[in-house]
Amino acid sequence: MLRGAVVDLTQSGSAAENTDPRVLRSRQMLMEALLMLLTRKEFDDISIQEIADEATLNRATFYLHYPDKNALLQAMTAARFRDLIARRGLSFTNCDGALRAIALGVCDYLAETTGCPSQLAKMPLEGSIIPVVEGMFEEGAAHHAMAPGADPKLQATTAAWAIFGAARRWYQTPGRIPAEEMAAKIEALVKPIFLTASM
């Protein structure tokens, strides 16, 4: 049985943060502002003040939610990734389905992001999606017993890069197979990483 991969992709942060409408609204406004700015400018050229202005929030509000613009980008990536998972109706109710669902989500994310008309499509996507996938695996590992000497962070990093690399190769291949087939292939390749680290 696959261990360490089950995670609830519908939640992030504490319960209070997830239920306070003001927090949710501010974060959504900041994400939308960044996405809008990315249609006009490169990520490196966007300042926190510009993001706050575009969101019609003050700079201090930005810092209440994110330490820097990279954290906002990562949060935006995680939200888009969760949305893709939800649109597909993928379930994380058992460990065996989680790995394939994550692989399929990464394939969908690459296909959708690379085709979008913004600077996001030109960014090195590994910097945004890999930390999200690593976080999912680390959170899942926290709920399972690991083999003595296993390193859950190394396991999460290895699996995240393997999934991303395989999905990127799939996306760049002309006449590629359907994402569902690729997700099954990725699952077969990555699953041994988790089997050797679980008890």
C-alpha positions as CSV (number, residue, x, y, z in Angstrom):
1,M,0.0,0.0,0.0
2,L,1.2,3.5,-0.9
3,R,2.1,5.4,2.2
4,G,2.5,9.1,2.8
5,A,0.5,10.5,-0.1
6,V,-3.0,11.2,1.3
7,V,-3.7,14.8,1.8
8,D,-6.7,17.0,1.7
9,L,-6.2,19.4,-1.2
10,T,-9.3,21.5,-0.4
11,Q,-7.7,23.0,2.7
12,S,-4.6,25.1,3.5
13,G,-3.6,27.0,6.7
14,S,-5.5,26.9,9.9
15,A,-9.3,26.3,10.2
16,A,-9.8,29.9,11.3
17,E,-8.0,31.2,8.3
18,N,-10.1,29.0,6.0
19,T,-13.4,30.2,7.4
20,D,-12.8,33.9,7.9
21,P,-14.4,35.5,4.8
22,R,-12.1,38.6,5.1
23,V,-9.0,36.5,5.0
24,L,-10.3,34.5,2.0
25,R,-11.4,37.6,0.1
26,S,-8.0,39.4,0.7
27,R,-6.0,36.4,-0.4
28,Q,-8.2,35.9,-3.5
29,M,-7.8,39.6,-4.4
30,L,-4.0,39.4,-4.1
31,M,-3.9,36.2,-6.3
32,E,-6.2,37.8,-8.9
33,A,-4.0,41.0,-8.8
34,L,-0.8,39.0,-9.4
35,L,-2.5,37.0,-12.3
36,M,-3.6,40.3,-13.9
37,L,-0.2,41.9,-13.5
38,L,1.4,38.8,-15.1
39,T,-0.6,39.5,-18.3
40,R,1.4,42.8,-18.6
41,K,4.8,42.2,-16.9
42,E,7.3,39.6,-16.1
43,F,7.2,38.2,-12.5
44,D,10.6,39.6,-11.6
45,D,9.5,43.1,-12.6
46,I,6.4,43.1,-10.4
47,S,6.7,44.8,-7.0
48,I,4.7,44.0,-3.9
49,Q,3.3,47.6,-4.0
50,E,2.0,47.0,-7.5
51,I,0.3,43.8,-6.4
52,A,-1.3,45.6,-3.4
53,D,-2.4,48.5,-5.6
54,E,-3.9,46.2,-8.2
55,A,-5.8,44.4,-5.5
56,T,-6.9,47.7,-4.0
57,L,-5.4,46.7,-0.7
58,N,-2.5,48.3,1.2
59,R,1.0,46.9,1.4
60,A,0.6,46.0,5.1
61,T,-2.4,43.8,4.2
62,F,-0.2,42.0,1.7
63,Y,2.4,41.2,4.4
64,L,-0.4,40.0,6.8
65,H,-0.9,37.1,4.3
66,Y,2.4,36.5,2.5
67,P,6.0,37.2,3.4
68,D,7.0,38.0,-0.2
69,K,5.7,37.7,-3.8
70,N,7.2,34.2,-4.2
71,A,4.9,33.0,-1.4
72,L,1.9,34.6,-3.1
73,L,2.9,32.9,-6.4
74,Q,3.1,29.6,-4.6
75,A,-0.3,30.1,-2.9
76,M,-1.8,31.0,-6.3
77,T,-0.2,27.9,-7.8
78,A,-1.6,25.7,-5.0
79,A,-5.1,27.3,-5.4
80,R,-5.0,26.7,-9.2
81,F,-3.8,23.1,-8.6
82,R,-6.6,22.4,-6.1
83,D,-9.1,23.8,-8.6
84,L,-7.8,21.5,-11.4
85,I,-8.1,18.5,-9.0
86,A,-11.7,19.6,-8.0
87,R,-12.7,20.1,-11.6
88,R,-11.6,16.6,-12.4
89,G,-13.5,15.3,-9.4
90,L,-10.4,13.5,-8.2
91,S,-10.5,11.9,-4.7
92,F,-7.9,11.5,-2.1
93,T,-9.8,9.1,0.0
94,N,-7.2,6.4,-0.1
95,C,-3.4,6.3,-0.6
96,D,-3.6,4.3,-3.8
97,G,-5.6,7.0,-5.6
98,A,-3.6,10.0,-4.3
99,L,-0.4,9.5,-6.3
100,R,-2.3,9.1,-9.6
101,A,-4.5,12.1,-8.8
102,I,-1.4,14.3,-8.1
103,A,0.3,13.1,-11.3
104,L,-2.9,13.9,-13.3
105,G,-3.1,17.3,-11.6
106,V,0.5,18.2,-12.6
107,C,-0.2,17.1,-16.2
108,D,-3.4,19.3,-16.2
109,Y,-1.5,22.2,-14.6
110,L,1.3,22.1,-17.2
111,A,-1.2,21.9,-20.1
112,E,-3.4,24.8,-18.7
113,T,-0.6,27.1,-17.5
114,T,1.7,26.7,-20.6
115,G,-1.3,27.6,-22.8
116,C,-2.4,30.7,-20.8
117,P,-1.8,34.2,-22.3
118,S,0.3,35.6,-19.5
119,Q,3.8,35.8,-18.2
120,L,3.0,32.8,-16.1
121,A,3.3,30.6,-19.2
122,K,6.9,31.9,-19.6
123,M,8.0,31.3,-16.0
124,P,10.0,28.2,-15.0
125,L,7.0,26.2,-13.7
126,E,9.1,23.9,-11.4
127,G,9.5,26.8,-9.0
128,S,5.8,27.1,-8.5
129,I,4.3,23.6,-8.7
130,I,7.1,21.4,-7.2
131,P,6.9,23.1,-3.7
132,V,3.1,22.5,-3.8
133,V,3.5,18.8,-4.6
134,E,6.3,18.5,-2.0
135,G,4.1,20.0,0.6
136,M,1.3,17.5,-0.2
137,F,3.6,14.6,0.2
138,E,5.1,16.0,3.4
139,E,1.7,16.5,4.8
140,G,0.7,13.0,3.8
141,A,3.8,11.5,5.3
142,A,3.0,13.2,8.7
143,H,-0.1,10.9,8.9
144,H,1.8,7.6,8.3
145,A,4.6,5.7,10.1
146,M,7.8,5.9,8.2
147,A,10.5,3.2,8.1
148,P,13.4,3.8,10.4
149,G,15.9,6.2,8.8
150,A,13.5,7.3,6.1
151,D,13.7,11.0,5.3
152,P,10.1,12.3,4.4
153,K,11.5,15.6,3.1
154,L,13.9,13.8,0.7
155,Q,11.1,11.4,-0.3
156,A,8.7,14.3,-1.0
157,T,11.3,16.2,-3.0
158,T,12.3,13.1,-5.1
159,A,8.7,12.2,-5.9
160,A,7.7,15.8,-6.7
161,W,10.6,16.3,-9.1
162,A,10.0,12.9,-10.7
163,I,6.3,13.7,-11.3
164,F,7.1,17.1,-12.6
165,G,9.9,15.9,-14.9
166,A,7.7,13.1,-16.4
167,A,4.7,15.4,-16.8
168,R,6.9,18.0,-18.5
169,R,8.3,15.4,-20.9
170,W,4.7,14.3,-21.6
171,Y,3.6,17.8,-22.3
172,Q,6.5,18.6,-24.6
173,T,5.9,15.4,-26.7
174,P,4.1,15.9,-30.0
175,G,1.1,13.7,-30.3
176,R,1.1,12.9,-26.6
177,I,-1.0,10.3,-25.0
178,P,-4.0,11.4,-22.9
179,A,-3.2,12.8,-19.5
180,E,-5.0,9.9,-17.7
181,E,-2.7,7.4,-19.4
182,M,0.4,9.4,-18.5
183,A,-0.7,9.7,-14.9
184,A,-0.9,5.9,-14.7
185,K,2.6,5.6,-16.1
186,I,3.9,8.2,-13.6
187,E,2.2,6.4,-10.8
188,A,3.9,3.2,-11.7
189,L,7.3,4.9,-11.8
190,V,7.0,6.9,-8.6
191,K,5.1,4.5,-6.3
192,P,8.3,2.5,-5.4
193,I,9.7,5.7,-3.8
194,F,6.9,5.5,-1.2
195,L,6.9,1.8,-0.8
196,T,10.5,1.7,0.4
197,A,10.0,4.5,2.9
198,S,6.9,3.2,4.6
199,M,6.5,0.6,7.3
